[in-house]
Amino acid sequence: MAELNFQLTNPNYTIYHRAALGGLAATIRAWGEAKPEGIEAEVTKDRVCLAWKDELADQEAVRRVLAASFKLTKDKMIDLPGQGLEAGTDDLRLAIHNGITGTFLQHPKMRPGEKEPRKMTLKTADDDAGVIFTYKAIDSYAHQKAQGTGLLETKLKGKLPVIASIPQSIVPGATSGALELQAAADEVILLMFLMVGCPVFLLRPRTYGEKAQSCVIVPDVIDLIAFSKALKRTANRDQSVQRFSNSYLGRVVGGAEEAALRFLIDMQAADISSERSIAGCLAIAMGKVAWDANQVNRSMSVKLKSDYDELNIYRAAQGYLGNSKIVKSKKGDGYAIPASPVPELIAANLAAERHWCANFKSLVSEKKDFGYMRYAQGGLNKMKDAVKDADDKAIIRAFQDAWKMTMRGLYERANRDGLFVDRLLEVEREKMRNAILRAKTADALAGWFLRFCADATKGNSLGAMRDEATRIRDFIFNPRNFERFQNLCLFALVSYASDTAKSNSQGEN
């Protein structure tokens, strides 16, 4: 009896091996009773075993495993049973197909197919008629025949080699240098399932100089059965659980960190009770770089934990501002882009262990961007409600209480003098934005803030200032808090929502 045994706790395994083992486990569980002929398979929380009788040649056994694991749809799109896509999820399959062909299978030799792109019409909530998207239909792909590995060479006469090669189709972005990347045959077989265990996202970045196009999420798998279940549930369209990555638009994000957090949140939602399937992930952005114009390369990679202190702020940003939108080219084809840059910024901050609001001023430093941000008021207000840090909450509350009283005065002035209140509010917001951005020191910003609060109350004390006087004073006069204070002020300005606006937002959601 021939066997391939893979242990999750193998000390020589990297995060790539563990992700691949998760992909293999998910694939075997997807087979159910329809296992490849002659193949026995077993999956436990930390182990996978494939076995076949000695009468079956090793190469033939591997061929049967690959044939059952890497398929094509009738429309010539990649079909990975281990990812558990259900019927009626053509849009999600399209995103995955385009993501895989731009990362794992970027070289045409690894996915021969039709020269002319095929078209697919996807309906959206904003367009019942549908929008046309394109994809490259393929006849086969490398994983189906272990292309480039040397595993199935005929000269081996049915036996597996001792050492096999690891092409870029198995580990995207891997560079071999002068010598090929090689490993034991069983390890290469395992790594072929990395493509199953790694979700792909389409990147439309705003903040990076590189022309990143795709992102591969490499999960750090800690429980094979829990991972297999959760991976399947993330593609589920069950409306009772909100998921962020189970549609085409859900796979379009601004940055690699945003893709990773979107995936992590979906996996956490898919984990049952105390089952935890992953301990974080590695996000690898891929795109064109200055030093190589011929292919897509790794442009950045970042490791993310499974949880962050202010993750709920990102959840709110994702839930209310994270929907992508479709724009049409001159030819009428659809192209999806993030509707707001806020989730991308928050995700990048959390991943880098920065304050969640760091660099928020970059989103409102231009007048036109500040105007656009006003349309995101409802989602920003939900983010404000998710803030846990006591200092942040105190600053935001004091600012918005003062702004509420300032607005009340502007309404009274408009009624008294017959003026347009919307114009008065617009002018005042712009004055405040400029004042906050022009402050260059903590003392200057603190002085403006205190004057703003005093003017709003006409000399009386502000409730938030009375309740949190010591906390606010210590915070605003600390030079180390200057940038954080500045970003919080700007965030407080654009996230303010009246009680009427809040109730309307709750009704819509």
Secondary structure, 3 states (H helix, E strand, C coil): CEEEEEECCCCCCCHHHHHHHHHHHHHHHHHCCCCCCCCEEEECCCEEEEEECCCCCHHHHHHHHHHHHCEECCCCCEECHHHCCCCCCHHHHHHHHHHHHCCCCCCHHHCCECCCCEEEEEEECCEEEEEEEEECCECCCHHHCCCCCCCCCHHHCCCCCCEEECCCCCCCCCCCCCCCCEEEHHHHHHHCCHHHHCCEEEECCCCCCCEEEEEEEEEEECCHHHHHHHHHHHCCCCCCCCCCCCCCHHHEECCHHHHHHHHHHHHHHHCCCCCCCEEEEEEEEEEEECCEEEEEEEEEEEEECCCCCCHHHHHHHHHHHCCEEEEECCCCEEEEEECCCHHHHHHHHHHCCCCCCCCHHHHCCCHHHHHHHHCCHHHHHHHHHHCCCHHHHHHHHHHHHHHHHHHHHHHHHHHHHCCCHHHHHHHHHHHHHHHHHHCCCHHHHHHHHHHHHHHHHCCCCCHHHHHCHHHHHHHHCCHHHHHHHHHHHHHHHHHCCCHHHHHHHHHHC
